[in-house]
Amino acid sequence: MPSTEHIIELAYLIATALFILSLKWLSSPSTARRGVRAGEIGMFLAIAGTLLHHSIVDYKWIAIALVLGSIIGVPLGMVQMTAVPQRTALSHAFGAFCVTLVGTAEFYLRTPAIPRMLMSVLSMEVILGSLTFTGSLMAAGKLQEVLPQRPITYKGQNIVNLSLLAIAIGLAGDLVIHPGHVHMFPVVLGIALLFGVMMIVPIGGADMPTVISLLNSYAGLSAAAMGFVLDSKLLIIAGALDGASGFILSVNMSKAMNRSFSNVLFGAFGQEQASGTAQKQQRPVRSATPEEAAAILSAANKVVIVPGYGMAVAQAQHKVRELFDALTKRGVDVKFGIHPVAGRMPGHMNVLLAEADIPYDKLLDMDEINSDFPQTDVALVIGANDVTNPAARTDTASPIYGMPILDVDKARTVMVIKRSMSPGFAGIDNPLYYLDKTLMLFGDAKSFVGDIVRELGGGGHR
Amino acid sequence: MSSDLFTSLYVFMLAAFIGFEVIRRVSPLLHTPLMSLTNALDAIAVVGAIILAGEHKTTLSTVLGTLAIVAATSNVVGGFLITDRMLGMFKASRTQKPRP
């Protein structure tokens, strides 16, 4: 007869295997949902196994907390797709909150007889956990627009922030060496919490994809540290997987925004604020009406639509789907070119377009689509700006020089739906708009696309 | 303790390598579901919180453990739910219903 201990360990072992399979199956949309099932079964086994643990003497609070957590979790799982970034930031905060609370409890249970190695890992757990907690709350607030989206910067900000972190680490080091300095623990916690806030203050809305990924990585690492403290292999592995995932996404995002790797690690990005608004020129642009746009689109063989966050803000994705359908019905080959930072988090734009029922095989990554632009008749830019700016390729003085962009300017005709000529988030003028082949379609993305669709459907009898 | 710590470090290192190799293969198409799924899996921290709340060693540890279970459980439930909802939206061309 195996003991309860063995049953629990076996449950954890199976859960670990299922977690890895879960991520493996996520590699393709056809097996991805199986991945979710695997993750759910693994989670169920792990929780069920844990409930058998011999040291549990009272189930009352566990039961209440499980029920309460589920009640909070359901609405968080049912949010609108446009709200997924802030939901994700909030869940990073919850995860980090859990880790910080457990770390704090472990500290007060074991102090002052904490071995140095254990205390080092415990400090890491608590510092990472608490800075991720407040940092993620700040990020969620900015994404939900309850906090100002504009970055707030001041002189010496990086020095202040890094000093805060250094003090927190220094005091934690003191705790490691002198386990009796129990009163230091809340100070370390407080400074780490403060650092989390200060870390996000200078970051603007456009940098959110990187920040969310980075916080994801921190949340994973803090959970792994908790695994070290509790000597739980399952937790170490889950934390390592989450940390690795966040790390890969952070690197992807920073490459897509042309920011260096050390910038990512220290979270010190979004500093250079373009002052390009002052030197804006009054150059002539060509504009077009929905009728003209519809005529050009229906005459095309190959169309690439480049959606940006503006499309999501205008809630235009369903109208874009109608445009996709109308053009596809006329035999036009329509694809979508998606920049990695097109949404507010990695992959966000794909989810928004998939929600609007656009088949995922038409959604192409920047690297996949860029070679197609020279053979493209019309590139239709909806609510995207900086990611189509050819100055990133050619103008070394431009603040976004070197950022990988979608080469829409290589298409035969470019159409840009935009409210007005005002520059984008970074305040950088876009030379794309002044090209001879570019037509500006001024108006709200949703109603303009709707007008084009009406033209295609109504007067379109051949 | 220190030999345990090294075993743990080995486990961490191997898991990180596996994580890199597995997650590198996830298409950028699914990066948002990837993040919400890893977030749900990360909420496995709930097992530590359950033991903490159930052990009933001190009032502080029970309160903190209970709160931690609430936070982690909401991530488990919300994370799996939204990941599944998102993945359900991804359809290939051939399965698309013909529009009237």
Contacts between the chains, C-beta under 8 A, distances in Angstrom:
chain1	res1	chain2	res2	distance
A	15	B	44	7.4
A	19	B	41	5.2
A	19	B	44	7.7
A	20	B	18	6.2
A	20	B	22	6.6
A	22	B	37	6.8
A	22	B	41	6.8
A	23	B	19	7.5
A	23	B	22	4.9
A	23	B	23	6.2
A	23	B	26	7.3
A	23	B	34	7.7
A	23	B	37	7.2
A	23	B	38	7.2
A	23	B	41	7.8
A	24	B	22	5.2
A	24	B	25	7.8
A	26	B	26	5.4
A	26	B	30	6.0
A	26	B	33	6.8
A	26	B	34	5.8
A	26	B	37	6.2
A	27	B	22	7.6
A	27	B	25	4.4
A	27	B	26	5.2
A	27	B	27	6.8
A	27	B	30	8.0
A	28	B	27	7.1
A	29	B	27	7.6
A	29	B	29	6.7
A	29	B	30	6.5
A	29	B	87	7.2
A	29	B	90	4.5
A	29	B	92	7.4
A	30	B	92	7.8
A	32	B	30	6.2
A	32	B	33	6.7
A	32	B	87	4.7
A	32	B	90	7.3
A	33	B	84	6.5
A	33	B	87	5.0
A	33	B	88	7.0
A	35	B	37	6.9
A	36	B	37	6.6
A	36	B	80	6.0
A	36	B	83	5.3
A	36	B	84	4.9
A	36	B	87	6.5
A	39	B	37	6.2
A	39	B	40	6.3
A	39	B	41	5.6
A	39	B	80	6.5
A	40	B	80	5.4
A	42	B	41	7.7
A	43	B	40	7.3
A	43	B	41	7.3
A	43	B	43	7.7
A	43	B	44	6.6
A	43	B	76	5.8
A	43	B	80	7.5
A	46	B	44	5.9
A	46	B	47	5.7
A	47	B	46	6.5
A	47	B	47	6.7
A	47	B	50	7.1
A	50	B	47	4.3
A	50	B	50	5.0
A	50	B	51	6.5
A	51	B	50	6.8
A	53	B	50	7.7
A	53	B	51	5.7
A	53	B	54	7.2
A	55	B	51	6.3
A	55	B	54	7.1
A	55	B	55	5.2
A	56	B	50	7.3
A	56	B	51	6.5
A	56	B	54	3.2
A	56	B	55	6.6
A	57	B	54	6.5
A	57	B	55	6.7
A	57	B	56	5.3
A	58	B	54	5.9
A	58	B	56	4.9
A	59	B	54	6.5
A	61	B	53	5.0
A	61	B	54	7.6
A	61	B	62	6.2
A	61	B	65	7.5
A	61	B	66	4.5
A	61	B	69	7.9
A	62	B	50	5.6
A	62	B	53	5.3
A	62	B	54	5.3
A	62	B	66	7.7
A	62	B	69	6.4
A	64	B	66	7.2
A	65	B	49	7.9
A	65	B	53	6.5
A	65	B	66	4.7
A	65	B	67	7.5
A	65	B	69	3.6
A	65	B	70	4.8
A	65	B	73	6.8
A	66	B	69	6.2
A	66	B	73	5.4
A	68	B	70	4.9
A	68	B	73	7.6
A	69	B	69	6.1
A	69	B	70	4.4
A	69	B	71	7.0
A	69	B	72	6.8
A	69	B	73	2.5
A	69	B	74	4.5
A	69	B	76	7.4
A	69	B	77	6.8
A	70	B	73	5.8
A	70	B	74	7.3
A	70	B	77	4.9
A	72	B	70	6.9
A	72	B	73	7.9
A	72	B	74	4.0
A	72	B	77	8.0
A	72	B	78	7.6
A	73	B	73	6.2
A	73	B	74	3.9
A	73	B	75	7.0
A	73	B	76	6.7
A	73	B	77	2.9
A	73	B	78	3.9
A	73	B	79	7.8
A	73	B	81	7.1
A	74	B	77	6.1
A	74	B	78	7.0
A	74	B	81	6.8
A	75	B	78	7.8
A	76	B	74	6.0
A	76	B	77	7.7
A	76	B	78	3.4
A	76	B	81	7.9
A	76	B	82	7.4
A	77	B	77	6.3
A	77	B	78	4.0
A	77	B	79	7.2
A	77	B	80	7.4
A	77	B	81	2.7
A	77	B	82	4.5
A	77	B	85	7.1
A	78	B	81	6.9
A	78	B	82	7.6
A	78	B	85	7.6
A	79	B	82	7.0
A	81	B	86	7.3
A	81	B	89	7.9
A	84	B	32	6.2
A	84	B	36	7.4
A	84	B	82	6.9
A	84	B	86	7.5
A	87	B	78	7.4
A	87	B	82	6.8
A	88	B	32	7.8
A	88	B	35	5.8
A	88	B	36	6.1
A	88	B	39	6.7
A	91	B	36	7.5
A	91	B	39	5.0
A	91	B	74	7.8
A	91	B	75	5.0
A	91	B	78	6.3
A	91	B	79	6.2
A	92	B	39	6.7
A	94	B	43	7.9
A	94	B	71	4.3
A	94	B	72	7.1
A	94	B	74	5.9
A	94	B	75	5.1
A	95	B	39	6.5
A	95	B	42	5.3
A	95	B	43	5.9
A	95	B	45	6.8
A	95	B	71	7.3
A	95	B	72	6.9
A	95	B	75	5.5
A	97	B	67	7.8
A	97	B	68	7.4
A	97	B	71	4.7
A	98	B	43	7.3
A	98	B	45	5.0
A	98	B	46	7.1
A	98	B	49	5.9
A	98	B	68	4.2
A	98	B	69	7.8
A	98	B	71	4.3
A	98	B	72	4.3
A	98	B	75	7.7
A	99	B	45	5.6
A	99	B	68	7.9
A	101	B	49	7.3
A	101	B	64	4.4
A	101	B	65	7.4
A	101	B	67	5.6
A	101	B	68	4.1
A	101	B	71	7.4
A	102	B	45	6.8
A	102	B	48	5.0
A	102	B	49	5.5
A	102	B	52	5.9
A	102	B	64	7.1
A	102	B	65	7.0
A	102	B	68	5.2
A	104	B	64	6.0
A	105	B	52	5.5
A	105	B	60	6.5
A	105	B	61	4.2
A	105	B	64	4.1
A	105	B	65	6.1
A	105	B	68	7.9
A	106	B	52	7.7
A	108	B	58	7.2
A	108	B	60	5.8
A	108	B	61	7.0
A	109	B	57	5.9
A	109	B	58	6.7
A	109	B	61	5.5
A	115	B	1	5.4
A	117	B	1	6.0
A	117	B	2	5.9
A	117	B	5	5.5
A	118	B	1	6.5
A	121	B	5	7.6
A	212	B	35	7.3
A	213	B	35	7.5
A	216	B	35	5.7
A	216	B	38	7.0
A	216	B	39	7.0
A	219	B	39	7.4
A	219	B	42	6.1
A	220	B	38	7.0
A	220	B	42	5.8
A	223	B	42	5.2
A	223	B	44	7.6
A	223	B	45	5.1
A	224	B	12	5.9
A	226	B	45	5.9
A	226	B	48	6.1
A	227	B	8	7.2
A	227	B	12	7.9
A	228	B	5	6.9
A	228	B	8	5.1
A	228	B	12	7.6
A	230	B	48	5.0
A	231	B	4	6.0
A	231	B	8	6.8
A	232	B	47	6.9
A	232	B	48	6.6
A	233	B	8	7.3
A	233	B	11	5.2
A	234	B	44	6.2
A	234	B	47	7.0
A	235	B	44	6.0
A	235	B	45	6.2
A	235	B	47	7.0
A	235	B	48	6.5
A	236	B	8	5.8
A	236	B	11	5.2
A	236	B	12	5.1
A	236	B	15	6.5
A	237	B	11	6.5
A	237	B	12	7.9
A	237	B	15	4.1
A	238	B	41	5.2
A	238	B	42	5.7
A	238	B	44	4.5
A	238	B	45	7.9
A	239	B	12	8.0
A	239	B	42	6.5
A	239	B	45	8.0
A	240	B	12	5.2
A	240	B	15	3.6
A	240	B	16	4.6
A	240	B	19	5.7
A	241	B	15	6.2
A	241	B	18	7.4
A	241	B	19	4.3
A	241	B	22	7.8
A	241	B	23	7.6
A	241	B	38	6.4
A	241	B	41	6.7
A	242	B	19	8.0
A	242	B	38	4.4
A	242	B	39	7.1
A	242	B	41	6.6
A	242	B	42	4.2
A	243	B	16	7.0
A	243	B	19	7.3
A	244	B	15	7.9
A	244	B	16	5.3
A	244	B	19	3.0
A	244	B	20	5.1
A	244	B	23	5.9
A	245	B	19	6.4
A	245	B	23	4.8
A	245	B	34	6.2
A	245	B	35	7.1
A	245	B	38	4.5
A	246	B	35	7.6
A	246	B	38	7.4
A	248	B	20	6.8
A	248	B	23	5.3
A	248	B	24	6.4
A	249	B	31	6.2
A	249	B	34	7.6
A	249	B	35	6.7
A	252	B	28	7.5
A	252	B	31	7.8
A	325	B	99	5.5
A	338	B	28	7.9
A	340	B	28	6.4
A	343	B	32	7.8
A	345	B	31	7.9
A	345	B	32	6.0
A	345	B	35	6.8
A	346	B	28	7.3
A	346	B	31	3.8
A	346	B	32	6.4
A	346	B	34	7.8
A	346	B	35	6.6
A	347	B	28	6.1
A	347	B	29	6.6
A	347	B	30	6.3
A	347	B	31	3.0
A	347	B	32	3.9
A	347	B	33	7.4
A	347	B	34	7.2
A	347	B	35	7.7
A	348	B	32	5.4
A	350	B	28	7.5
A	350	B	29	5.0
A	350	B	30	7.4
A	350	B	31	7.7
A	350	B	32	7.0
A	350	B	90	7.9
A	351	B	32	4.8
A	351	B	33	7.4
A	351	B	86	5.3
A	351	B	89	6.9
A	354	B	86	7.5
A	354	B	89	4.2
A	354	B	90	4.7
A	354	B	91	7.3
A	355	B	89	4.9
A	357	B	89	7.8
A	357	B	91	7.1
A	357	B	96	7.1
A	359	B	91	5.8
A	359	B	92	5.6
A	359	B	93	4.0
A	359	B	95	7.9
A	359	B	96	5.4
A	360	B	29	5.9
A	360	B	90	4.6
A	360	B	91	6.8
A	360	B	92	6.4
A	361	B	92	5.5
A	361	B	93	5.4
A	362	B	93	6.9
A	363	B	29	6.1
A	365	B	27	7.9
A	365	B	28	5.0
A	365	B	29	7.5
